[in-house]
Structure formats: structure tokens, C-alpha cells
Amino acid sequence: MIVSDSEFADSERLVLDKPLVEALTRRREEVLAALAEPGNPVYGVTTGMGRLAGVALDSRQQAEHQRNLLIGRAVGGPPWLPPEDVRALLVVRLRDFLRPWSGVSPELVQFLVDRLNDGFTPAVPRSGLGSSGEIIALSHAFQTFLGIGTVLEDGVEVPAASALAARGATPYVLGPKEGASLLQGSPLAVMHAARGWTEAQQLIDLQTLTAAMAIDVLGAPRAVFSPVMAGGDDHLRTVLHELAGLVGSGPVRPGVVQAPLSVRVAPRALAHASRVNGDLHETRRRWETMPGDSPSFVDGSFVPGTAYHAVDLGLRMDAVTAALVHLGEISVQRTHRLLDERFSGLPPQLTADPGPRAGLVPLHKRAAGELHALRRLATPATLGSIDTSAGQEDVQAFAPAAGEQLRAAASHLFAITACELITASQARYLAGGDGAPGLRAGYEWVRSVVPPMDEDRPLGSEVERLITACRAAFFDDLETLA
């Protein structure tokens, strides 16, 4: 079985094949043999955790401790992660367990696979996660395997024990080290990095399309968008090449020497967003090569790790958020220029009957409100450590918070993007003609969701439909729209 990013949202049934089970069994036997060696304290297994790491546990206490790890740390509350994010979190945890460093039993791995297959959705808190790692969120996620805590069934909180019984499953009984392994690493941050990267990439592609439409409708001079202007910046050259394929060498509006700054600088902002988002993607890929447990079982020994400190993921998610905020600022400004007859040469506010009809100015007000909320997410979430655990844990990465901010920023930018797409589509409708050949399919795509306006109408539901369509669209190559 291969667990890939595509399985974050897929409902395809997962199956553990026989060679994989055999490999998990052999590694589990090695782990149990190493734990049985006398005089070999293993953090969180034969000892307490945090400030209590110096407390040795006897065999009875060790068994209780693995269970208690998942119970006593579940201090979070709603709002809960949405079901699709919970599935992605479980997939990341499964991917960790299929690698050799955790050494959990094949029975635990199978239990996890079964819960993915039957739609088991633990109630996992989205905020209030002030631990050095992700133990609060992960204890909520995995205490449910023991029949403790709550899960979500169609958005309703249900006792985990009842949800297991309804699936014909009995609560899992933890073996040595398995409670600790369920709590370690940063699967929540990894999940946010993967899903946040995808959403940001969609937005970069969509914002490239909106920029091209603004160039087309405003009749902007094309020379500034020549790929030769990129110099040695490969990201900028790629954006300029995509824009050139969309807008071609179309007509320039008479008397326009320079287009508004929000039009001219769009490629540079898009290139920066692409660069930092690519950096996030590569960092997340590197995480797949590193042991995520602590202690990890490496070369027959238990080695403490620091994969609970996902600062490299968190800071990169913060950087992508800032880049999306800047794209949002530019998009809202372009929308305003499209509505202004001085820049477009079209009827004011893009209405065929200025005065009796408001046109699309209210749509710009929606975009301005979304931008106001978006800007407040630009403050880095990863910074702000504080002492916890009596000073034993005195640094936090807050990477899940950075992920939440990135995902929230993406939601606001999807709304801003939808507003600009509707505005550009209406402008092209009023201007007449098909526009640049490379954009015709793009205009038709927008109009298939939000038809042009001849009369004022409430656009709220149509904006939401276009946001949904934007989230579903992923343009691997914008030139395929042509």
C-alpha cells in the first residue's frame, strides 16, 4: 500500500498487503526486544514524560502510562477540525507508522487503516494548542481509538465508544510505546502544509488568470510583461511566459502609456508567491525522510528526536500567508481599477445604466471586507514561545496555528479572486468581443457560473458558487485554458 497526498481526500479503501504486515511484525519484534533489555530507560515508555522524565515506571505503570498519555492531555475543545482535515491527519500518521522508526504493532496500523476506511472522524481541536509538540490535538485524535472522547458524525459530537460499536469495532488496547508514538511528531503541521500548499497553488494559478484578464480588459501595454524582463529569476520568467500565452500581443487602449501599478507588478508578486510556496512544498517533502517519533527506533536503539518542533514548516506557512495577503491587496486594487471608467473606458461601475443601477461596486465592497480580514492574518503565528511543563518545555513552534492562518488566508483570497473574476468577466462583456484568444475559455468558465449582468441582482450566492468552482479548479498549465 502506498499512501500519497491524493489519499488525503479520497474515499478509496486502503489495504495493508502481506509483505508490509510482515515487515511491520519484524520491526515490532525488534522494538519489544530492545525494550526488554535491562537498565535501558526509554523516554515516555519506561519513564514519565516532560518534567517527569526522570521517574522510572514498573511494568504495571508502563501499561497504564501509555493509556494515560492519550487521556490526561486531552484538554482542548471546539472548534473542531473539519472531517477532510481529520482524514488527512490520520493519513499522515499512517504514513509515519509505515516507516521503520516508530515500530508500532501491525495491529495498531490495521486499526488505523480500518478507521480511515470506515469514516471514523475524531473531534480534534483547531486552537488552544500551546504544547511544544501537538500532544493536545493528537491526544484528542487518538484517545478515540480507546473508546474515549468524542467523534463527529455528520457534524454532531458522538461518544467514541458508541461510534466504534456502530462499526463493529472494539476499543484498541495499546501495547508498549504505542501511546507515546501516537502523540509524537507534527502530523497536524504536515497536514496543514500539504493542504495549504495545494490551496495556495490553486490561488496562484487563479490570480495569474485574473491578472491576465485585467491586462486584456484594460488594454495594458504588453512590453512590461515580456519574459526577457525576468533576467535570472526562473519563477518570474514562468509567470511572464504564462501571461504572454494568455494575453498575447493584444491591442493597447489608446492613450495608455502605463497600466495601473496593480496590473504591472502582478507578475512579480505572483513569482514571489510561487517561490515561497515551492519552498513550503520542498520542506514538507523533506519531512517524509526524517524520523518523526521520539524516541525513534534507529539501528536497534531508541534515539530522542525533535520532530515535534515543526518550526521550518510553520515559518514557511507564515511566509506563504504573507505572500497571499499581498496578492489579495493587488487583486482588490485591480478590481477597483476595472470598475473605474477612467482606466477601462467602459461604463462607470460596469453597469449598462449608470445611476439607476449600481453595477458591481457592491462586489468590490465584499472584496474590501475580505481583504480587511485577510490582512489581519499576516502576523507570523510561529513566533511567541513561553515556558510550559515547569520549564522542561520552554519553546513552541505553533506550526498548527500557522497552518490554520494559511488556510484562513486562502479562504479570504478565494473570495477576493472570485470577485475579481466576476468583475473582469463583466468588463469583457460590456467591452464586446471575445478578448485575447488565450482567455476565451477562462471568460466562458466564469460566465458558466456567474452570467453577465444587464440588471442589478443579488450576487452573494453566485459569488459562493464561483468560490466553490475556484477551489475545484487546478490549472497545471494555464495555457490549457486557451
N, C-alpha and C positions, 0 to 999 in steps of 0.2 A: 504494500500500500504506500502510495506517495501522497503526502499532504501538501498541497500547494495553496497559493493565495486565492485561486479561484474557488476553493472549497470553503472560504470564509462565508459565502452566502449560499452556496449550492445546497440542495437537499439530497444529493446523491448519496446512497448508502455506502458507508465506509466498512471495509472488511480487513481484518488482520490476516495476512497469509501465513502459512505454516512456517516457512523459513524465518520470518520476522518473530513469530512467537518463540521459536527455538532459540534465536539469538537473545531475546529478552530473558528467557529462562536461564540461559548460561550466565548472563551478566548478573542476574539476581542471585544466583548461587554464589558467585564471586563476592558480591556485596555482603551477603549473610555470613560467609566465611570470614571476611575481614572484620565484621562487627563482632564476631565471636572471639576474636583474639584478645587475650587478657592484657590489661594495662594499656589500652589504646583508646583514650577518650575521644568520642566523636561529637562535635558540637551539635546540639539540638536533637541528638539521638540518645546518647548515653549521659548527656549533661542537659542542664537547663539552657535557655536562650537569653540573649541580651545581657543585662547586668547579672543574670543568674547562671551564666555560662560556667562558672566555677563550681556549681553544685552537681555532684555525681548522683546518678539515678540508678537504683537497683532494677532488676528485671521487671518487677511489677510496675514500678513507677515509669519505666520506659514505655510500656504499653499504654498506660494512662496518658502519658505526656503527648504522644503522637495524636491522640484524640483531642486532648485539651488545647493543643496548638490551634485547632480549627474552630474551637468553641469560644475561648476566652478573648480572642482578638476580634470577634465579630461585633464591633461597636458602631458600625455605620448605619445609615438609613437612607430613605429616598431623598432625591430622585434616583431611580434605578437605571442602569444601562439598558438601552433598547435591545430587543431579542437578537437582532442581527449582530450587534457588537458582542453580546454574550457568546453566541456561537463562535465568532471569530476568536474570542479569548480562549474558549475551550480548544479550538483548533491549534492555537499557538502552544497551549500547554501540552497537547498531544504530541505536537512536533518535538517539543523538548524531551518528552518521555521516550520517544523513538530513537533518541541518540544515547550513546553509551554512558554518559556521565552521571545520569540520575540513578540508574539501577533499580527502578521500582519494579514491582512484580508484573508479569503479563496479565494477571487477574485485574490489577488496577487499570492497566492500559485498556483492557477489554471493557471494563466498566465505563471508562470514559468514552470509548467508541460507541458503546450501546446508548449512552445518554445523548451523544451527538445524533445518533440515528433516530432516537425516539422523541426528539424535540424538547428535551429537558432543559429548562431555562432558569437557572438560579437568579435570585434577586441580588444584583451586585451594585453597591453604591457607586455613584459617579463623582462624589465630592467628599470632603472631610477626611481625606487620605493623607494624614500627617506623619506616617511612619517612614523610616529610612528606605524601606522597600515598598512592596504592595500588599503587605500581610493583612491589612484590614479588608481590602477588596477581595483578596484571594481566600480569606477565611470564610467570608460570606458565600463565595462561589462554591467552595468545596466541602463545607460542613453539610451542605445539602446531600452529598453522597452518603453521609452517615445517617440521613433521615432527620437532620436538624436544620432549623432555619426555614426560609421560605423560597418558593419558586414562583414564577409568573406564568399563569395560564390565561391566554387572551387578555393580558394586562392586569389580571386580578391576582393578588397575593394568595398563595395556597401553601399549606404546610408541606415541607419537602417529603415527609413520611407518607402523606396521602398521595403525592404525585408519584412517588416510587411505587407504591402499592397499585396505583391505577395502571402502571406499566408492567405489572407483574414482576417487579424487581425488589429484592430485599436490600436493606441498607448495607453499605460496604463496611467490612471490618479491616481497619488499617493494619498493615504489617510494619516491621521495623523500618524507620526512616521515612515512611511514606507520607506521614503528616507534614514533616519538615519539607519534603520535596514539593508537595502541593503548594506550599507557601513561598517558595524561593523564586528568585529571578524577577523579571519585569515583563511578564506576558501581556499585561494591560497596556504598557507603553508601546510594546512591539505591535499590538493590535492597532492602537491609535496611529502609529507611524505608517503602517501598511494601508489602512483605510484612508487616513488623512492624505497620504501621498496620492492615492488614486483620485480623491476628490479634487485636490489641488491641480493635478494634471488635467482633469476634465475642464476646470476653470481656466487654466492657461490656454487650452485649445479654444474654448468658447470666447475668451477675451481676445484672442487673435482674430477670430471671426468678427467680433463686434468692432474691433479697430479697423478691419478691412472695410466693413460696411460704412463706417464713418468717413474713411478716405474716399470711398466711392460716392456717397451721397453729397458730401461737402465739396467734391471736385478738388481735392487737395493736390498740390504739386507732388509728383512722384519721385523726383530726384533724391530727396532725403531718405527714401526707403530702398535705395539701391543696395544690394548685398555687398558691394565693394566698400560701403561705408563701415562695415563691421571690423575691418582690419583683421587682427588675430583673434577676435572673440568668436569662437565657434557657435556659442549659444545665440549671439546676436545675429550672426550670419544665417543660422537656421530660421530664425523668426522672420528676417527680411526676405529670405527666399520664399517662405510660405506666404507672406503678404504679397510678394510680387506675383505669385501664382494665382492669388485670389483677385487682386485689383488690376493686374496687367498694366498697360500704359494708357488707361482711360483718359477721357477729357478732363482738363483742368477748368474750374469755374473762372470765367473772365474776371480779371482784376485781382485775382488771388495770388499774391506773391508768396505768402506763407500761411499755412493752415494753423489753427489754434495749437498752442503748445501741447494740450492734452492729446492731440492727434499725432503730433510729430514725435513725442517722446515715448509713445506707447511701446514701440519695439524694444527700447532699452529696458523698460520696466518688465516687459514680458520675458526678456532674456535673463534678467536677474532672477525672476521667479522660477524660471526653468532651471537655472543653475543651482539655487538653494534647494529646490525640490528634488533635483537629481542627487544632491549630496545627502539628503534625508534617505532616499531610496538606497543608496550605496551603504550608508551606515546601518540601516536595518538589515541589509543582506549580510553584512559582516557579523551582526549579532547571531546569525544562524550558525556561524562557525565556532562560537565561543561557548564553553560550558556555562549553563545557566543555573545550576544547582549550587547550594552552599551548605555543607561541603559537597563538592563534586567527587565522583569516584573516578580517578585518573591513574592509570598504570598501577592498579592494585592498591592505591592509597586514597584516603579521604583528604581532599585539599580545599581549604576555605576559598571562597570566591567573592566577587563584588558585583555580580550581575544584577543585584537589587538596585544598584546606583546607575540608572539609565540617563545620566546627565547628557551624554552625547546625543541620544535620541531627543531628549527634552529641549535642549538648546537649538537643535536643528528644526524641531517643530515650531519653536518660537520664531526662528528666522523665516520659515515659510509663512507663518501667520503675518508677520510684518510685511512680507512681500505681497500677500493677498490684500492687506489693507491698502497698500499703495496702488495696486491695480483697481481697487474699489474707488479710491479717490479720483483716479483718472477717468474711470468709466462714468461716474456721476457727472464730472465736468463735461465729458464728451456729449452725454445725454442733453445737458443744458445747451450746448452749442448747436445740437441738432434741432432744438426747439426754437432757436433764435433766427429769425428771418435775415438778420444781417450776415450771418455766416452761411446759411443754407440757400438763400434766395427763394425759399418756399413760404407758404402762408404762415403767419405767426402761430406758434404753438401747435403747428402741424394739424390745423383744422381747416376744412374747406370753407367754413363760415365763421371767421373770427368775430368774437363779440357774443353772439347768441350761444356759441358753443365754446367750451373750454379747451377742447383738444386734449393733448397729452401732458399738459403742465401738472395735473394731479399725479401722473405717473412718476414725474421727476421728484415730486414731494415724497412719494413712497421710497424712491431710491435714496433721497437725502436722509430719511429716517433710518433706513438700513445702514447707511454709511456712519451715522452717528453711533449706532450700536457697534458697528464693526471696529471703529477707531478705538473704542474702549478695551478691545481685546489685544491691542498691540503691546501692552506691558508684559515683559517676559514672565512666564509663570514658573520657570525652573529655578529662579533665584529666590532666596529667603529662608535659609536654614535656621533651625532652632534646636536647642537641646531637648532630647527625649530620653526615655529609658534610664533615668537617673544619671545622664551624662554619657552612658555607653554608646548611644546613637546620637551623635551631635551634628550630623549633616544629612540633609534630604535632597533629593533631586527634583521631586514634584513633577516628574515626567508625565504621569497621567493627567495632571492639571494642564500641562502644555498641550497634550493631545486633545483634551476637551475644548481648549481655546481654539486650537486649529480647526477642529470640526465645526465649532460655532461660527468661526470666521468664514469658513466655506459656505455655511448656510446663508449668511448675510450676503456674501458675494454672489451666490447663485441668484438671489432675489434681485440684486443690482444688475446683474448680467441680463436677466430676463427683461427688466425694464428697458435697458438699452437696446436689446434686440427688437422689442416691440416698437420702440421709437424709430430705430433705423428702418425697419420694415415699412412703417407708416410714411416715413420721409421718402423712401423709394417709390411707394405707391403714389404719393402726391406729385413727385417729380416726373412720373411716367417713364416708360421704357423698362427694360429688363435689368439695367445696371451692368456691371462688369460680368463677363461670361463666367468667370470663376466663382461668382457669388450667387448666380441664379438659383442653384439648388438650395443654398442657405436661406435666401429670401422665401422660397417656396416652403421650406421646412418650418420657418417661423409662422408663415401665413396659414399653414395647415393646422396650427394650434390656436393662433390668435389672428383672425381675419382683420384686414384693414378697417378703419373706422370712417364712415361717412356721417354718422350721428354719434353724439356722446352716449356712452353706455358704461355701466359699472364693470370695471376691468379686473376687480380683485380675484375672482375665481379663475379668470383667464391667465392672470399672472401666475397663479399657483399651478395651473396646468402646464405652463411653459417651464416653470421651475422643475417640475417632475420630468418633463421631456429633456431638459438640460442635464439633469442627473443621470438620465438613461443614455444620453449620447456620449460616446467616447470616440473622438476622431483621431485614429492613429496617424492619419495623414490628411491634413485639411484640404489638400488638393483633390481628395476623392469626392469632396462636395461638388466639384465643378461638373 
